[in-house]
């Protein structure tokens, strides 16, 4: 996936990344395979974690507890897409994200809509750990600028 586009946080409260669809993302039906949509959501989450400075090397990481995707319109190669996320809920140890994939330059052309639930986890024990006030502040920043 291309990293040439900068990640952005929009005034509307979304965290967005832009990606190029790869030729290898297609399936035998010549449209982007359903698995690729989950990889696009994953790339957005990884970039969010980077923006939050939440990495395993620092002792904590997020575990995906739930992922769903509604496939709304076929995505064809070649294409540039925007993967967006909105923070729906911050729990004691988890966050819920509303996710979507649209065509770059045409946000009305929505290809998928999904939901992710992530749990903050201690790197040493693998057990859930509460979000700190600093985490909550960074989350608010990532989804408000």
Residue frames as a rotation matrix with the C-alpha (Angstrom) as fourth column:
UNK 1
0.577 0.817 0.000 0.00
0.817 -0.577 0.000 0.00
0.000 0.000 -1.000 0.00
UNK 2
0.010 -0.585 0.811 1.24
0.534 -0.682 -0.499 3.43
0.846 0.438 0.305 -0.84
UNK 3
0.181 -0.027 -0.983 2.55
0.939 -0.294 0.181 5.65
-0.294 -0.955 -0.028 1.91
UNK 4
-0.645 -0.528 0.553 2.92
0.709 -0.682 0.176 8.71
0.285 0.506 0.814 -0.34
UNK 5
0.060 0.746 0.663 -0.22
0.135 -0.664 0.735 10.40
0.989 0.045 -0.140 0.94
UNK 6
-0.864 -0.371 0.340 -0.13
-0.255 -0.259 -0.932 12.07
0.433 -0.892 0.129 4.35
UNK 7
-0.374 0.745 -0.552 -2.54
0.894 0.448 -0.002 10.95
0.245 -0.494 -0.834 7.04
UNK 8
-0.706 0.152 0.692 -4.97
-0.111 -0.988 0.104 13.64
0.700 -0.003 0.714 8.05
UNK 9
-0.547 0.626 -0.555 -7.25
0.785 0.154 -0.600 14.58
-0.290 -0.764 -0.576 10.84
UNK 10
-0.526 0.408 0.746 -10.18
0.464 -0.597 0.654 16.60
0.713 0.690 0.124 9.58
UNK 11
-0.854 0.244 0.460 -12.22
-0.471 -0.738 -0.482 19.26
0.222 -0.629 0.745 11.36
UNK 12
0.094 0.974 -0.206 -15.23
-0.740 0.207 0.640 16.95
0.666 0.093 0.740 11.08
UNK 13
0.221 -0.034 0.975 -13.71
-0.905 0.366 0.218 14.59
-0.365 -0.930 0.050 13.65
UNK 14
0.995 0.085 0.046 -12.44
-0.061 0.920 -0.387 11.89
-0.075 0.383 0.921 11.33
UNK 15
-0.012 -0.996 0.090 -9.03
-0.453 0.086 0.887 10.29
-0.891 -0.030 -0.452 10.97
UNK 16
0.916 0.401 -0.033 -8.37
-0.173 0.318 -0.932 9.62
-0.363 0.859 0.360 7.30
UNK 17
-0.261 -0.959 0.107 -5.67
-0.150 0.150 0.977 8.05
-0.954 0.239 -0.183 5.17
UNK 18
0.622 0.382 -0.683 -5.39
-0.728 -0.040 -0.685 7.80
-0.289 0.923 0.253 1.41
UNK 19
-0.174 -0.619 0.766 -4.22
-0.142 0.785 0.603 4.59
-0.974 -0.004 -0.225 -0.28
UNK 20
-0.253 0.070 -0.965 -3.72
-0.967 0.021 0.255 3.32
0.039 0.997 0.062 -3.78
UNK 21
0.694 0.491 0.527 -5.46
-0.452 0.866 -0.212 0.05
-0.560 -0.091 0.823 -4.65
UNK 22
-0.447 -0.894 0.025 -2.95
-0.625 0.332 0.707 -2.55
-0.640 0.300 -0.707 -5.80
UNK 23
-0.142 0.317 -0.938 -3.46
-0.890 0.375 0.261 -4.72
0.434 0.871 0.229 -8.86
UNK 24
-0.762 -0.267 -0.590 -2.88
-0.061 0.936 -0.345 -7.75
0.645 -0.227 -0.730 -6.61
UNK 25
-0.806 0.536 0.252 -5.91
-0.377 -0.136 -0.916 -6.75
-0.457 -0.833 0.312 -4.49
UNK 26
-0.091 0.806 -0.585 -8.22
-0.991 -0.013 0.136 -7.97
0.102 0.591 0.800 -7.27
UNK 27
-0.232 0.100 0.968 -9.83
-0.299 0.939 -0.169 -11.39
-0.926 -0.329 -0.188 -7.34
UNK 28
-0.754 -0.090 0.651 -10.91
0.470 0.619 0.629 -13.65
-0.460 0.780 -0.425 -10.19
UNK 29
0.265 0.934 0.238 -14.01
0.921 -0.172 -0.351 -11.48
-0.287 0.312 -0.906 -10.73
UNK 30
-0.294 -0.573 0.765 -11.72
0.786 -0.600 -0.148 -8.47
0.544 0.558 0.627 -11.44
UNK 31
0.531 0.333 0.779 -12.84
-0.186 -0.851 0.491 -6.44
0.827 -0.406 -0.390 -8.46
UNK 32
-0.409 -0.739 0.536 -11.07
-0.692 -0.132 -0.710 -5.86
0.595 -0.661 -0.457 -5.16
UNK 33
-0.271 0.226 -0.936 -11.33
0.335 0.934 0.128 -8.95
0.903 -0.278 -0.328 -2.99
UNK 34
0.710 0.682 0.176 -13.22
0.045 -0.293 0.955 -8.69
0.703 -0.670 -0.239 0.29
UNK 35
0.502 -0.592 -0.631 -10.06
0.864 0.325 0.384 -9.46
-0.022 -0.738 0.675 2.30
UNK 36
-0.433 -0.719 0.544 -8.40
0.739 -0.628 -0.242 -6.31
0.516 0.297 0.803 0.95
UNK 37
0.286 0.615 0.735 -11.07
-0.019 -0.763 0.646 -4.13
0.958 -0.198 -0.207 2.57
UNK 38
0.951 0.035 -0.308 -10.04
0.294 0.207 0.933 -5.48
0.096 -0.978 0.186 5.97
UNK 39
0.016 -0.999 -0.040 -6.39
0.999 0.014 0.036 -4.77
-0.035 -0.041 0.999 5.13
UNK 40
-0.251 -0.051 0.967 -7.31
0.370 -0.928 0.048 -1.18
0.894 0.370 0.252 4.25
UNK 41
0.767 0.552 0.327 -9.06
-0.129 -0.367 0.921 -0.79
0.628 -0.749 -0.210 7.63
UNK 42
0.700 -0.578 -0.420 -6.02
0.705 0.465 0.535 -2.38
-0.114 -0.670 0.733 9.29
UNK 43
-0.265 -0.838 0.477 -3.65
0.861 -0.428 -0.274 0.12
0.434 0.338 0.835 7.66
UNK 44
0.124 0.390 0.913 -5.79
-0.070 -0.914 0.400 3.00
0.990 -0.113 -0.086 8.93
UNK 45
0.967 0.232 -0.109 -5.71
0.074 0.155 0.985 1.55
0.245 -0.960 0.133 12.46
UNK 46
0.326 -0.924 -0.201 -1.93
0.945 0.313 0.094 1.10
-0.024 -0.220 0.975 12.34
UNK 47
-0.380 -0.459 0.803 -1.47
0.537 -0.817 -0.212 4.70
0.753 0.350 0.557 11.28
UNK 48
0.564 0.615 0.551 -3.82
-0.202 -0.545 0.814 5.80
0.801 -0.570 -0.183 14.05
UNK 49
0.859 -0.299 -0.415 -1.71
0.510 0.453 0.731 3.87
-0.031 -0.840 0.542 16.58
UNK 50
-0.155 -0.954 0.258 1.39
0.946 -0.219 -0.241 5.58
0.286 0.207 0.936 15.20
UNK 51
-0.131 0.192 0.973 -0.30
0.070 -0.977 0.202 8.97
0.989 0.095 0.115 15.61
UNK 52
0.835 0.494 0.241 -1.20
-0.234 -0.078 0.969 7.97
0.498 -0.866 0.051 19.18
UNK 53
-0.169 -0.973 0.156 2.37
-0.802 0.044 -0.596 6.73
0.573 -0.226 -0.788 19.82
UNK 54
0.384 0.393 0.835 0.87
-0.776 0.628 0.061 3.41
-0.500 -0.672 0.546 20.93
UNK 55
0.299 -0.402 -0.866 3.31
-0.700 0.524 -0.485 0.69
0.648 0.751 -0.124 19.93
UNK 56
0.888 0.064 -0.455 4.26
0.168 0.876 0.451 -2.71
0.427 -0.477 0.768 21.36
UNK 57
-0.047 -0.995 -0.091 7.84
0.593 0.045 -0.804 -1.52
0.804 -0.092 0.587 21.86
UNK 58
-0.534 -0.077 0.842 6.46
-0.441 -0.824 -0.355 0.92
0.721 -0.561 0.407 24.43
UNK 59
-0.990 -0.003 0.143 4.75
-0.123 0.525 -0.842 -1.83
-0.072 -0.851 -0.520 26.44
UNK 60
-0.210 0.971 0.111 1.16
-0.033 0.107 -0.994 -1.48
-0.977 -0.212 0.009 25.21
UNK 61
-0.988 0.005 -0.156 -0.71
-0.156 -0.003 0.988 -2.27
0.004 1.000 0.004 22.03
UNK 62
-0.168 0.986 -0.001 -4.27
-0.881 -0.150 -0.448 -2.61
-0.442 -0.075 0.894 20.75
UNK 63
-0.896 0.034 0.442 -5.94
0.151 0.961 0.233 -5.92
-0.417 0.276 -0.866 20.03
UNK 64
-0.634 0.713 -0.299 -8.76
-0.665 -0.306 0.681 -6.10
0.394 0.631 0.668 17.51
UNK 65
-0.784 0.414 0.462 -11.79
-0.166 0.577 -0.799 -7.50
-0.598 -0.704 -0.384 19.36
UNK 66
0.211 0.883 0.419 -14.36
0.489 0.276 -0.828 -6.99
-0.846 0.380 -0.373 16.59
UNK 67
-0.770 -0.338 -0.541 -14.26
-0.290 -0.570 0.769 -6.20
-0.568 0.749 0.341 12.89
UNK 68
0.063 0.801 0.595 -17.19
0.614 0.439 -0.656 -6.00
-0.787 0.407 -0.464 10.50
UNK 69
-0.815 -0.300 -0.496 -17.63
-0.204 -0.653 0.729 -4.73
-0.543 0.695 0.471 6.98
UNK 70
0.365 0.886 0.287 -20.64
0.313 0.174 -0.934 -4.10
-0.877 0.430 -0.214 4.79
UNK 71
-0.736 -0.614 0.285 -19.62
0.420 -0.085 0.903 -4.18
-0.530 0.785 0.320 1.13
UNK 72
0.050 0.835 -0.548 -21.67
0.061 -0.550 -0.833 -1.48
-0.997 0.008 -0.078 -0.58
UNK 73
0.893 0.163 -0.421 -20.21
-0.375 -0.251 -0.893 -1.08
-0.251 0.954 -0.163 -4.06
UNK 74
0.700 -0.665 0.260 -17.48
0.701 0.709 -0.077 -2.99
-0.133 0.237 0.962 -5.93
UNK 75
0.570 -0.657 -0.494 -14.06
-0.418 -0.749 0.514 -1.38
-0.708 -0.087 -0.701 -5.93
UNK 76
0.908 -0.199 0.368 -12.11
0.415 0.543 -0.730 -1.76
-0.055 0.816 0.576 -9.16
UNK 77
0.025 -0.969 -0.245 -8.43
0.431 -0.210 0.877 -1.43
-0.902 -0.127 0.413 -9.95
UNK 78
-0.593 -0.787 -0.170 -6.91
0.644 -0.336 -0.687 1.12
0.484 -0.517 0.706 -10.56
UNK 79
0.557 0.766 0.320 -8.20
0.354 -0.568 0.743 3.40
0.751 -0.301 -0.587 -7.82
UNK 80
-0.791 -0.586 0.174 -7.20
0.077 -0.378 -0.923 5.69
0.606 -0.717 0.344 -5.01
UNK 81
0.247 0.897 -0.367 -9.28
0.523 0.195 0.829 5.44
0.816 -0.397 -0.421 -1.88
UNK 82
-0.433 -0.250 0.866 -9.76
-0.623 -0.612 -0.488 7.24
0.652 -0.751 0.109 1.39
UNK 83
-0.104 0.344 -0.933 -10.19
0.626 0.752 0.207 5.13
0.773 -0.562 -0.293 4.50
UNK 84
-0.338 0.077 0.938 -11.86
-0.482 -0.870 -0.102 7.10
0.809 -0.486 0.331 7.26
UNK 85
-0.341 0.222 -0.914 -12.61
0.746 0.656 -0.119 6.44
0.572 -0.722 -0.389 10.90
UNK 86
-0.011 0.384 0.923 -14.74
-0.483 -0.810 0.332 8.19
0.876 -0.442 0.194 13.48
UNK 87
-0.938 -0.305 -0.163 -14.38
0.019 0.426 -0.905 7.56
0.345 -0.852 -0.393 17.19
UNK 88
-0.057 0.995 -0.082 -17.77
-0.012 0.081 0.997 6.29
0.998 0.058 0.007 18.37
UNK 89
0.912 0.382 0.152 -17.02
-0.191 0.066 0.979 5.33
0.364 -0.922 0.134 21.96
UNK 90
-0.302 -0.953 0.018 -14.16
-0.418 0.116 -0.901 5.28
0.857 -0.280 -0.433 24.44
UNK 91
0.779 0.518 -0.354 -14.60
0.038 0.524 0.851 2.67
0.626 -0.676 0.388 27.15
UNK 92
0.833 -0.489 0.259 -12.37
-0.365 -0.135 0.921 1.94
-0.416 -0.862 -0.291 30.11
UNK 93
-0.106 -0.906 0.410 -10.06
-0.084 0.419 0.904 -0.32
-0.991 0.061 -0.121 28.06
UNK 94
-0.279 0.080 0.957 -11.60
0.846 0.492 0.205 -0.25
-0.454 0.867 -0.205 24.57
UNK 95
-0.522 0.239 -0.819 -12.52
-0.431 -0.902 0.011 2.05
-0.736 0.359 0.574 21.73
UNK 96
0.095 0.608 0.788 -15.13
0.673 0.544 -0.501 1.65
-0.734 0.578 -0.358 19.02
UNK 97
-0.667 -0.397 -0.631 -14.51
-0.211 -0.712 0.670 3.03
-0.715 0.580 0.391 15.54
UNK 98
0.629 0.752 0.194 -16.91
0.148 0.129 -0.981 3.62
-0.763 0.646 -0.030 12.68
UNK 99
-0.456 -0.889 -0.036 -14.95
-0.009 -0.036 0.999 2.99
-0.890 0.456 0.008 9.45
UNK 100
0.728 0.679 0.093 -15.57
0.081 0.049 -0.995 3.53
-0.681 0.732 -0.019 5.76
UNK 101
-0.504 -0.802 0.319 -13.89
0.466 0.058 0.883 3.39
-0.727 0.594 0.345 2.37
UNK 102
0.686 0.668 -0.286 -14.68
0.137 -0.506 -0.852 5.97
-0.714 0.545 -0.439 -0.33
UNK 103
0.433 -0.512 0.742 -13.17
0.876 0.045 -0.480 6.91
0.212 0.858 0.468 -3.67
UNK 104
-0.350 -0.623 -0.700 -10.50
0.664 -0.692 0.284 9.58
-0.661 -0.365 0.656 -3.33
UNK 105
-0.990 -0.047 -0.130 -11.84
-0.041 -0.797 0.602 12.82
-0.132 0.602 0.788 -4.75
UNK 106
-0.360 0.925 -0.122 -15.43
-0.455 -0.059 0.888 11.58
0.814 0.375 0.443 -4.58
UNK 107
-0.939 -0.116 0.323 -16.47
-0.344 0.318 -0.884 10.96
0.000 -0.941 -0.338 -0.96
UNK 108
0.004 0.996 0.084 -20.07
-0.930 0.034 -0.365 10.28
-0.366 -0.076 0.927 -2.03
UNK 109
0.347 0.030 -0.937 -18.83
-0.633 0.745 -0.211 7.14
0.692 0.667 0.277 -3.80
UNK 110
-0.005 -0.264 0.964 -18.84
-0.965 0.253 0.065 4.86
-0.261 -0.931 -0.256 -0.74
UNK 111
-0.166 -0.188 -0.968 -17.56
-0.626 0.779 -0.044 1.32
0.762 0.598 -0.247 -1.23
UNK 112
-0.140 0.061 -0.988 -17.70
0.536 0.844 -0.024 -0.06
0.832 -0.533 -0.151 2.30
UNK 113
0.183 0.211 0.960 -18.77
-0.724 -0.632 0.277 0.68
0.665 -0.746 0.037 5.84
UNK 114
0.020 -0.241 -0.970 -17.42
0.348 0.911 -0.219 -1.10
0.937 -0.333 0.103 8.90
UNK 115
0.759 0.177 0.627 -17.02
-0.532 -0.387 0.753 -1.18
0.376 -0.905 -0.200 12.64
UNK 116
-0.054 -0.817 -0.574 -13.94
0.210 0.552 -0.807 -1.99
0.976 -0.164 0.142 14.73
UNK 117
0.926 0.164 0.339 -13.59
-0.299 -0.228 0.927 -2.48
0.229 -0.960 -0.162 18.47
UNK 118
0.096 -0.975 -0.199 -10.06
0.034 0.203 -0.979 -2.34
0.995 0.088 0.053 19.88
UNK 119
0.964 0.144 -0.225 -8.81
0.211 0.105 0.972 -3.20
0.163 -0.984 0.070 23.35
UNK 120
0.345 -0.866 0.362 -5.73
-0.732 -0.489 -0.473 -1.57
0.587 -0.102 -0.803 24.89
UNK 121
0.932 -0.025 -0.362 -3.49
0.151 0.934 0.324 -4.38
0.330 -0.357 0.874 26.13
UNK 122
0.575 -0.779 0.251 -0.43
-0.638 -0.235 0.733 -4.69
-0.512 -0.582 -0.632 28.35
UNK 123
0.387 -0.493 -0.779 2.49
-0.782 0.273 -0.561 -6.01
0.489 0.826 -0.280 26.31
UNK 124
-0.660 -0.722 0.208 3.86
-0.709 0.506 -0.491 -8.16
0.249 -0.471 -0.846 29.13
UNK 125
-0.695 0.426 0.579 0.65
-0.252 0.610 -0.751 -9.82
-0.673 -0.668 -0.317 30.36
UNK 126
-0.911 0.401 0.094 -1.66
0.220 0.282 0.934 -9.61
0.348 0.871 -0.345 27.36
UNK 127
-0.267 0.828 -0.493 -4.39
0.932 0.092 -0.350 -8.35
-0.245 -0.553 -0.796 29.69
UNK 128
0.317 0.463 0.828 -6.58
0.631 -0.755 0.180 -5.31
0.708 0.465 -0.531 29.00
UNK 129
-0.527 -0.460 -0.715 -5.37
0.823 -0.485 -0.295 -2.08
-0.211 -0.744 0.634 30.59
UNK 130
0.497 0.785 -0.369 -7.29
0.680 -0.617 -0.396 1.17
-0.539 -0.054 -0.841 31.06
UNK 131
0.278 -0.320 0.906 -6.72
0.666 -0.615 -0.422 4.12
0.692 0.720 0.042 28.80
UNK 132
-0.419 -0.462 -0.782 -4.71
0.866 -0.462 -0.191 6.79
-0.273 -0.757 0.593 30.59
UNK 133
0.520 0.559 -0.646 -5.76
0.359 -0.829 -0.429 10.41
-0.775 -0.009 -0.632 30.66
UNK 134
-0.327 -0.706 -0.628 -2.87
-0.439 -0.475 0.762 11.07
-0.837 0.525 -0.155 28.24
UNK 135
-0.840 0.095 0.535 -4.29
0.448 0.679 0.582 8.39
-0.308 0.728 -0.613 25.88
UNK 136
0.141 0.990 0.023 -7.70
0.891 -0.117 -0.438 10.02
-0.431 0.082 -0.899 26.02
UNK 137
0.312 -0.123 -0.942 -6.17
-0.115 -0.989 0.091 13.39
-0.943 0.080 -0.323 25.25
UNK 138
-0.734 -0.650 -0.197 -4.29
-0.310 0.063 0.949 12.00
-0.604 0.758 -0.248 22.22
UNK 139
-0.551 0.635 0.542 -7.44
0.788 0.610 0.087 10.22
-0.275 0.475 -0.836 21.00
UNK 140
0.456 0.745 -0.487 -9.37
0.548 -0.666 -0.505 13.49
-0.701 -0.037 -0.712 21.24
UNK 141
-0.045 -0.570 -0.821 -6.60
-0.430 -0.730 0.531 15.21
-0.902 0.377 -0.213 19.29
UNK 142
-0.877 -0.354 0.325 -6.49
0.083 0.554 0.828 12.53
-0.473 0.753 -0.457 16.56
UNK 143
-0.414 0.810 0.415 -10.23
0.910 0.367 0.191 12.83
0.003 0.457 -0.889 15.96
UNK 144
0.501 0.674 -0.543 -10.68
0.675 -0.697 -0.242 16.59
-0.542 -0.245 -0.804 16.25
UNK 145
0.061 -0.547 -0.835 -8.03
-0.242 -0.820 0.519 18.24
-0.968 0.170 -0.182 14.11
